[in-house]
């Protein structure tokens, strides 16, 4: 039996064929009722195009779809690195993308390099919801350890990939910080955290929120959490870009404390989130420092907390924002 639902009705679930006991559930993409292609369909379509295009000499699949410990879902993109004989046609326009279906949006707007002049970036979202991230180069050789974080050779017409080493998946493993790195980060944290209470007191939410989110939490607190997780797992795990896998590794209590560092637009919520963030930072930085034999500046923490509280408790005049 086949059941069909629109993506609007089942948006949270995978937009692909799902085997449910003896029933095949076909979930239709929210993008104009298109059925999302399966991985097999996408890669078969790619192979047919690449085999028939003389410019394409090799292709390598990377990232989440080749990570043995990773998981994929309907939002997982296809990261494909193309080795071509001539970059010219790919720099000129995107007409070649039509082979993979109608496009909704792409980045960058026009073909160009985004991280290395030897490569062209084309990140593409197609109308059925499939996303393919192409990186394209005309390099004629590949370093043996170029794909240490995993790869799958999709195509190789010229034996460009024969010398590739087996991946170790170690590049993004959390590294034990040396003493100087630890000391520097801890002291920089207590300096930069100052900007949050300063601008919350002034009722300048945009600046305060950026400093709380991007600096206090995403730069400094995130690093200490990574160290804390690395310490617990003998420096053998990867928590993903921007800590996206923190929840996998943190105990329930620590995860709840981390969640409490997020706030909405209310100034008071941001005050509370700020003090939760500095408390968690201090707690985890102490644990990491103690375990590694590094001194934690407890006196500095107490003095800075007192300073932040003094700002918090200073009354504002009625015309403070005038």
C-alpha positions as CSV (number, residue, x, y, z in Angstrom):
1,X,0.0,0.0,0.0
2,X,1.2,3.5,-0.8
3,X,0.3,6.6,1.2
4,X,1.1,10.0,0.0
5,X,1.2,13.2,2.1
6,X,2.3,16.7,1.3
7,X,5.4,18.2,2.9
8,X,3.2,20.8,4.6
9,X,1.4,18.0,6.5
10,X,4.6,16.2,7.4
11,X,7.3,18.9,7.2
12,X,9.3,17.7,10.3
13,X,9.9,14.2,8.9
14,X,12.3,13.1,6.1
15,X,11.1,14.0,2.7
16,X,11.9,10.7,1.1
17,X,10.6,7.1,0.9
18,X,10.2,5.7,4.4
19,X,9.5,2.0,4.9
20,X,6.9,1.6,7.6
21,X,6.3,-2.1,8.2
22,X,4.6,-3.3,5.0
23,X,3.5,0.2,3.9
24,X,5.7,2.6,1.8
25,X,5.1,6.1,2.9
26,X,6.0,8.6,0.1
27,X,6.6,12.0,1.6
28,X,6.3,14.9,-0.8
29,X,8.6,17.9,-0.6
30,X,7.2,21.2,0.5
31,X,8.7,22.6,-2.7
32,X,5.8,22.5,-5.1
33,X,4.8,18.9,-4.3
34,X,8.1,17.4,-5.7
35,X,9.1,14.0,-4.2
36,X,12.6,14.4,-2.8
37,X,15.1,12.3,-4.6
38,X,16.9,9.5,-2.6
39,X,20.6,9.4,-2.2
40,X,20.8,6.6,-4.8
41,X,18.8,8.6,-7.2
42,X,20.9,11.8,-6.7
43,X,24.2,10.0,-7.1
44,X,23.1,8.0,-10.1
45,X,22.0,11.1,-11.8
46,X,25.3,12.7,-11.0
47,X,27.2,9.8,-12.3
48,X,25.4,9.8,-15.6
49,X,26.1,13.5,-16.0
50,X,29.7,13.2,-15.0
51,X,30.4,10.2,-17.1
52,X,29.0,12.0,-20.2
53,X,30.9,15.2,-19.6
54,X,34.5,15.2,-20.8
55,X,35.4,18.2,-18.7
56,X,34.8,16.2,-15.5
57,X,37.8,14.1,-14.7
58,X,37.2,13.1,-11.1
59,X,34.6,13.6,-8.3
60,X,34.8,13.0,-4.6
61,X,32.0,12.9,-2.0
62,X,32.9,14.3,1.4
63,X,31.5,15.4,4.8
64,X,28.4,14.0,6.5
65,X,27.5,11.4,3.9
66,X,30.8,9.7,4.2
67,X,31.3,10.0,8.0
68,X,30.9,6.5,9.5
69,X,29.7,8.0,12.8
70,X,27.6,10.7,11.2
71,X,23.8,10.7,10.6
72,X,22.0,12.0,7.6
73,X,18.4,13.1,7.1
74,X,16.4,14.9,4.4
75,X,18.3,18.1,5.1
76,X,21.7,16.6,4.6
77,X,23.4,18.1,1.6
78,X,25.8,16.4,-0.9
79,X,29.3,17.8,-0.7
80,X,30.9,17.0,-4.0
81,X,34.4,18.1,-5.1
82,X,34.8,18.2,-8.9
83,X,38.2,17.9,-10.7
84,X,37.7,19.3,-14.2
85,X,39.9,19.8,-17.3
86,X,38.9,23.4,-17.7
87,X,37.4,25.8,-15.2
88,X,36.4,28.3,-17.9
89,X,32.9,26.9,-18.6
90,X,32.1,26.6,-14.9
91,X,33.3,30.2,-14.3
92,X,31.2,31.5,-17.2
93,X,27.7,30.4,-16.1
94,X,25.6,27.8,-14.3
95,X,23.9,26.3,-17.3
96,X,25.4,22.9,-16.4
97,X,23.4,22.8,-13.1
98,X,20.1,22.2,-15.1
99,X,21.2,18.6,-15.4
100,X,20.3,18.1,-11.7
101,X,16.9,19.8,-11.8
102,X,15.4,23.3,-11.5
103,X,17.2,25.6,-9.0
104,X,15.6,27.7,-6.3
105,X,18.6,29.5,-5.0
106,X,22.4,29.3,-5.2
107,X,25.4,30.7,-3.4
108,X,27.3,32.7,-4.3
109,X,25.1,34.4,-6.8
110,X,27.6,34.0,-9.6
111,X,30.5,31.5,-9.9
112,X,33.5,32.6,-7.9
113,X,36.1,31.4,-5.5
114,X,35.1,31.6,-1.8
115,X,38.0,30.0,0.1
116,X,40.8,29.3,-2.4
117,X,41.5,30.9,-5.8
118,X,42.0,27.4,-7.3
119,X,38.4,26.4,-6.5
120,X,35.0,27.7,-7.6
121,X,32.1,27.3,-5.2
122,X,28.5,26.5,-6.3
123,X,26.1,25.7,-3.4
124,X,22.8,24.8,-4.9
125,X,19.3,24.2,-3.5
126,X,17.0,22.5,-6.0
127,X,13.2,22.8,-6.2
128,X,12.6,19.3,-4.8
129,X,14.6,20.1,-1.7
130,X,17.9,18.4,-2.6
131,X,21.0,20.5,-1.9
132,X,24.3,19.9,-3.6
133,X,27.5,21.8,-2.6
134,X,29.9,21.8,-5.4
135,X,33.6,22.8,-5.1
136,X,35.3,22.8,-8.5
137,X,39.0,22.9,-9.4
138,X,41.2,22.2,-12.4
139,X,44.0,20.9,-10.3
140,X,45.6,17.8,-11.8
141,X,46.9,16.2,-8.6
142,X,45.6,15.6,-5.1
143,X,47.6,15.4,-1.9
144,X,47.5,12.0,-0.3
145,X,46.0,13.3,3.0
146,X,43.6,15.7,1.3
147,X,40.5,13.8,2.6
148,X,41.6,12.7,6.0
149,X,38.1,13.4,7.3
150,X,36.5,10.9,5.0
151,X,35.7,10.5,1.3
152,X,34.1,8.4,-1.3
153,X,35.4,8.5,-4.9
154,X,32.4,8.9,-7.2
155,X,34.4,9.1,-10.4
156,X,38.0,9.0,-11.5
157,X,38.8,8.9,-15.2
158,X,42.5,9.7,-14.8
159,X,43.5,7.9,-11.6
160,X,43.8,11.2,-9.7
161,X,42.7,9.6,-6.5
162,X,44.7,6.4,-6.5
163,X,47.3,7.8,-4.0
164,X,44.8,8.9,-1.4
165,X,45.4,7.7,2.1
166,X,42.7,6.0,4.1
167,X,41.0,8.7,6.3
168,X,41.8,8.9,10.0
169,X,38.9,11.2,10.8
170,X,41.2,13.0,13.2
171,X,41.4,16.6,12.0
172,X,38.4,17.8,14.0
173,X,39.1,15.8,17.1
174,X,39.2,18.1,20.2
175,X,42.8,18.8,21.1
176,X,44.1,19.1,24.6
177,X,44.9,22.8,25.1
178,X,48.5,23.8,26.1
179,X,48.8,26.0,29.3
180,X,49.3,29.2,27.3
181,X,46.2,28.7,25.2
182,X,44.1,27.9,28.3
183,X,45.4,30.9,30.3
184,X,44.9,33.3,27.3
185,X,41.3,32.1,26.7
186,X,40.3,32.4,30.4
187,X,41.6,35.9,30.8
188,X,40.2,37.1,27.4
189,X,36.8,35.7,28.5
190,X,36.6,37.8,31.6
191,X,37.7,40.9,29.7
192,X,35.3,40.5,26.7
193,X,32.3,39.5,28.9
194,X,32.4,43.1,30.2
195,X,30.7,44.3,27.1
196,X,27.5,42.4,27.8
197,X,26.5,44.1,31.1
198,X,27.7,47.4,29.8
199,X,25.3,47.4,26.9
200,X,22.5,45.7,28.7
201,X,22.6,48.4,31.3
202,X,22.4,51.0,28.5
203,X,19.4,49.1,27.0
204,X,21.4,48.6,23.8
205,X,20.1,45.1,23.0
206,X,21.5,44.6,19.5
207,X,25.1,45.1,20.6
208,X,24.7,43.2,23.9
209,X,23.0,40.3,22.2
210,X,25.9,40.0,19.7
211,X,28.5,40.0,22.4
212,X,26.6,37.5,24.5
213,X,25.9,35.2,21.6
214,X,28.9,35.4,19.3
215,X,31.6,36.3,21.8
216,X,30.8,35.1,25.3
217,X,28.9,31.9,24.3
218,X,30.0,31.0,20.8
219,X,33.7,31.8,21.1
220,X,34.8,31.4,24.7
221,X,32.1,29.2,26.4
222,X,31.9,26.9,23.4
223,X,35.7,26.3,23.5
224,X,35.7,25.5,27.2
225,X,32.8,23.1,26.7
226,X,34.7,21.4,23.9
227,X,37.7,21.0,26.2
228,X,35.4,19.7,29.0
229,X,34.0,17.1,26.6
230,X,37.4,16.2,25.2
231,X,38.7,15.7,28.7
232,X,35.8,13.3,29.5
233,X,36.4,11.3,26.3
234,X,40.2,11.1,26.4
235,X,40.5,13.7,23.6
236,X,39.0,11.3,21.0
237,X,35.8,12.9,19.9
238,X,34.5,15.6,17.6
239,X,31.6,17.8,18.7
240,X,30.9,19.1,15.2
241,X,30.8,22.6,13.7
242,X,29.8,25.3,16.3
243,X,29.2,22.6,18.9
244,X,26.2,21.1,17.0
245,X,26.7,17.7,18.7
246,X,27.1,19.0,22.3
247,X,23.9,17.4,23.4
248,X,25.3,14.0,22.5
249,X,28.1,14.3,24.9
250,X,27.0,16.6,27.7
251,X,25.2,15.2,30.8
252,X,21.6,16.4,31.3
253,X,22.5,18.9,33.9
254,X,25.3,20.6,32.0
255,X,23.2,20.6,28.8
256,X,20.4,22.3,30.7
257,X,22.9,24.9,32.0
258,X,24.1,25.5,28.5
259,X,20.5,25.9,27.2
260,X,19.9,28.6,29.9
261,X,22.5,30.8,28.2
262,X,20.2,31.5,25.3
263,X,17.7,34.4,25.5
264,X,15.1,36.2,23.5
265,X,14.7,40.0,23.1
266,X,13.8,40.8,26.7
267,X,16.6,42.7,28.5
268,X,16.0,40.8,31.8
269,X,16.2,37.5,30.0
270,X,19.5,38.5,28.6
271,X,20.8,39.5,32.1
272,X,19.9,36.1,33.4
273,X,21.4,34.3,30.4
274,X,24.6,36.3,30.8
275,X,25.0,35.3,34.5
276,X,24.2,31.7,33.6
277,X,26.9,31.8,30.9
278,X,29.7,33.2,33.1
279,X,28.7,30.7,35.8
280,X,29.0,27.8,33.4
281,X,32.2,29.1,32.0
282,X,33.8,29.3,35.4
283,X,32.6,25.9,36.5
284,X,33.9,24.1,33.4
285,X,37.1,26.1,33.1
286,X,37.9,25.1,36.7
287,X,37.3,21.5,36.0
288,X,39.5,21.5,32.8
289,X,42.3,23.5,34.5
290,X,42.4,21.3,37.6
291,X,42.4,18.1,35.5
292,X,45.3,19.4,33.3
293,X,47.3,20.9,36.2
294,X,46.6,24.5,35.2
295,X,45.9,27.3,37.7
296,X,42.5,28.9,37.3
297,X,42.3,32.6,38.3
298,X,39.5,32.3,40.9
299,X,40.2,35.7,42.3
300,X,39.9,37.3,38.9
301,X,36.5,35.6,38.4
302,X,35.2,36.8,41.8
303,X,36.3,40.4,41.1
304,X,34.8,40.4,37.6
305,X,31.5,38.9,38.8
306,X,31.4,41.7,41.4
307,X,32.0,44.3,38.8
308,X,29.3,42.9,36.5
309,X,26.8,42.9,39.4
310,X,27.7,46.5,40.3
311,X,26.7,47.5,36.7
312,X,23.5,45.4,37.0
313,X,22.6,47.1,40.3
314,X,23.3,50.7,39.2
315,X,20.1,52.6,38.8
316,X,19.4,54.2,35.5
317,X,18.3,57.8,35.3
318,X,15.0,58.6,33.7
319,X,16.7,60.3,30.7
320,X,19.5,57.7,30.3
321,X,18.4,57.0,26.7
322,X,17.9,60.5,25.7
